[in-house]
Amino acid sequence: MAPPRFPKASLPPGLIVRTGRTVWKTLWQVMMSRLAPTDKAGSYVRPESQFRQRIDADGAYPAAADRYRLIVGLGCPWAHRTLVVRALKGLEHAVPIWRVNPSADEGFWVFEPEQALAWRSLPDLYQTAQPGYTGRSTVPLLWDTQSRTVVNNESADMIEILNGAFNAFAQRPGIDLYPATLKTAIDEWGDRIYHAVNNGVYRCGFARTQAAYEDAGTLLFDTLDQIDQRLANQRYLCGDSLTLADVRLFTTLFRFDGVYHGLFKCDRRHIRDFEHLWPYARDIYQQPGVAATCDLETVRREYYGNLFPLNPGGLIPLGPDPALWEVPHGRG
């Protein structure tokens, strides 16, 4: 005789949904607080860089070929800008790179093992530079192999250093992305782009309140519209010559449609929808050496695969066709 069957007990669907929402929202808040600190209004606040030394002839860190290492992660837009300047100046042999990759499980950058370095992770290297260091272990950074310390880990400084400090070793020393006659304009654009665009996409993606998100998104797209209008009458931000202001903007534009539009909810428009901004972005991409610094597959894998609070399922969308970047820009 078969044993009696009893109906399986089940929780009411409403209770399951409410419990799941409460648990996930609580965990999300905890993870986001570690990933992206915010102010009282819920707006993302990026911590300041802590190593700000310069390379110059008379200082503690003189320019020299093969003395320094540029440490980068290919997915990082701040590191990408240093790679673009390095490529434009032709400094690949003078300033070699060490690559790191993000560890989704450990939450920090780790060195590629085939480089056979003395450190497994970037925090290990920062501890060598400053024992007891408790700050963020970020890329990019310039590492001095002689004194075994971090010279600089602020990308805004580093692109200026790469533009001017290593001219004696550059294959294209005549390229000046930060000319004296345009420094004021470049700096003004740099400040504006940083707040509204470079960091603006993160302020959208890491916002913890609706108001903070909408403020960041509105400023982002208002600024992109204004830049698009400016580019209707000139090739680059500061006139006819490519400058550091353009490099700063480019690395965000390169990631915009493939990552920020979806993952960071910057979805009012794609960059490819802008009449002038889209050809301008392709113009920079097609400059000699720049395309080799651009790895859209790695960018998308690292963002979607490592920012767990924003993409807990880990799925990577198909995204736009990378071949679109090769379409002639027509801005010559």
N, C-alpha and C positions, 0 to 999 in steps of 0.2 A: 504494500500500500504506500503510495507516494505521500511525502510529508506535506502538510498544508502550506499554501503559498500566501504570503502577506504582501500587501502593496508596499513598494519602496517609499520610505519617507523622503520628502523633498522640502527644501526651504521655499517659501513664497518668492517668486521672481523679483518683486519689488525690494524685498529685504536683501537679496543677493546683490542687486544693482547698487542699493544705498551703501551696503557694507563695502563692496568693491571700490566705489567712488571715494568713500572716506579713507580707506586704507591707502589707495593709490595717491590721493591728493596729499596725504600726510607724508608719505615716502617721497613724493615728487618735491615737496617743499624742502625736505631735508637735503635731498640730492642737489637741488638747484642752489641752495644756500652755500654748498661747498663748491659747486661748479662755477657759480656766477654771483658774487656778492651784489646786493642792491641797497639803495637808499630807502628812506622811510616811505617814499611814494611807490616803491616797487620797480624803480629804474635801475638797470644794470650800471655798476660803477667799476670800471677797469682799474685794477691796482697799478701803481706806478712802478716803473722799472728801477732797479737799485744799483746797477753798474753803469756808470756814465763817463768812463775815461775816454780820452781821444788818442789817436795815433798821429804823431807829428815828429818833426826832425829833432826838436829840442826837449821833448818830454821823456817820460819813463818808458814809453812804448814807441820807438822809432819805426818808421816804415821799413820793411825788409821783405824780400821775396821768400816765400815758403816758411816764414816764421809763425804766421797766424793761421788759424783754422776758422772757417765760417761754418758754424753748426746749424743745420736747418732740418726742418720737416717739410716735405714737399706739399703737404696739404695745407700748411699754415700760410695765410695771406701776408702776414707780417714778415715771415721768412722769405716768401716769394719775392717781395720787393727788393730784398738784398741780392737775390739771385739774378733778377732782371738787370740791376745796375752792374753787377759783376760781369754779366754777359755783354752788355752794351759797351763797357770799357775794355773788354778783353782781358780779364784778370783771372781766368780759370787756372793758369799755371802759377801765378803769383800768390793767390789766396785759395788753396784747396778747400774742399768741403768735407765735413763729416756729417753723415745722415743719421737721423733718429726717426723712429716710428712710434706712434702712440700705442700704448698697451691698454686695451679696453678693460681688462681685468684688474690691472694695477693702478690705472689712472695717471700714469706719467709716461714721459718719453723714454724709449730704450734705444740703445745704439744697435745698428746692424752688426750682427756677430762677425761677418766676414771682414770687418774693418780691424779686428783684433786689437782693440784699444784696452786701456787699463781700467776702464769703467764699463759696467753693464748698462747703467741708466744715467739719464741726465742729472737727477738729484745727486748721484755719486760724484759726478764731476763738479757740481756746485759745492759740495762738501770739501773737495780738494782745494777749490779756490778760496773758500771761507769756512773753515771748520765750525760747526754749530749753526750754519746758515739755516734760517727758518722761513725764508721768503719763497716765492714761486720759482720753480725751475722751468724757465720758458725758453723758447726759441723765437727769433734767431739770437745767436751770440757770437762774439769774436773771442776766440780763445788764444792766449799767448802760450806757445809751446815751450818757450824758454823759462818764463817765470811761473808757468802752470797756474794761470789765473784767468778769470773772466775780465776782459778789458771793457766790454760794453755789451749790454743786452737790450738796448733800446733801438728798434729798427729805424726810427726817424734819424737818430744820430748815425747809425751804421751806413745808411745810404749816402749820407754826406761824406763820411770817411772813405767809403769805396769810390765815390766820385772824384775825390781830390787827393787823398793821402798816398795812393800807390801809382801815381802817374809815371814814375820812373820805370815801372815794371809793366805798365799797361800796353796792350797791343794797339789800342786806339786812345792814346792820351789826349788827342785833340778834341774828343767829345767832352763837353762840359755841360752837365745836366743841372748845374747850380751856378750859373754865371752871376757875377757881382751886379750887373745891371738889372737883373730880374729877381734878386734875392727877396726883396720886399714882397713882390707879387707872388713868388713861389711860396713863401712862408704864410702869406694870408690865405692862399688856396689850400695849403697843407692843413692849416688849423680848421678851416671850414669843412674840408673833405673828411678829416678825421672825425669830427664830432657828428656830422650829419650822415656820412656814408660809410667810411671804414668801420667806425665803431657803431654807427647807426644801425647797421644790419644786426649786430649783436644786441643792441638795445631793443630791437624788435624781437629777436629770437629768445632772449633771456629775460624779457619783461615778466614781472610777477603779478601785475595788475593790468586790467583792460585799459585804464587811462594811460599808464606808462607806455604800453604797446602802441596805442593810437597816436600819442604824442611823437614817439620815435618814428613811426611809419609815415606820418604826415610830413615831418621834417625831411625824411629821407627822400620821398618822392617829389616834394617841392624843390629840393636841391637838385635832384636829377633833371627835373624839367628846366630849371634855370641853366644848368650846365649844357643841356641839349640846345637851348636857345643860343648860348654863347658860341657853341661849336658850329652854328650855322654860318658864321662869318669869319672863322679862323680855324686853322688846322689843329692847334693844340691850345691848352688852357691859357698859356702866357704868350701866345703869338704863333710864329711860324716854326719854332724850335721845340723839340721834345725836352721836357725838364723833369725834375724830381716830382713836381706836382702831378704830372701825368702818370708817372710810375706809381705814385701812391694810390691814385684812383684806379689804375688798370687792374691791380690784383684783386680788388673787390668786384669789378665788373666781370672779370674772368670767371668768378665763382657764382655770380648772381643767378643766372637762369638755371644752372645745374644744381645749386644748393640753397641759396638764400631765399629764392622765390618760394620754394616749397617748405623746406625744413624750418626756416626762420620766419615764415609767414609774411615775407616781403612780396605780396602777391598782387599788388595793384596793377603792375605792368611787368613784362619781361624787358630786359635790356634790348633784345632784338626788336622790340616794338618802337624804340626811339629812332626818329629819323636821322639824327646826326650822331648820337652817342654810340650807336651800334657800329657804324662804319669806323668811327674814331677808335673804338676798342679793337677792331680787327686791324686797323692801321698799326697800333702798337704791337699787337701779337705778331704781325708780319715783319717787324723790324729785325735786322740780322741778329740771330742768337736768342731772341726772346721765346720763340715757340718751343725751343729745347728746354726751357725752364717750366713749361706748362704741362701738367699731367692731370688732366681732368678726371681720369679713372681713379687715380689715387686720391684726389681731392674729394670726390663723391664717396668713395669707400671709407675714408677716414671720418668725414663728417657724419654720414648716416650710420656708420658702424660703431662710432665711439661716443657720440653724444646720446647716451642711453636715455636720459630723462626726456629728451625731445623725440626719440624714435625707439621706444622700448621693444618693438617687434624686430628691429634690426634690418628690415627690408630696404633695399636700395632701389629707388625708382629708375626706370629706363633713362629718363632725362633727354635733353636735346642732343642732336647729332653733332659730335665734335667737329665734323667736316665743315660745319658752317663757319668756323673760324678761318678757313682757308679761302673763302669767297673773296675776290678782290675788293678792296675797300673804296677805291676810286677817290681818294682824298689827296692825291699827289699834286 
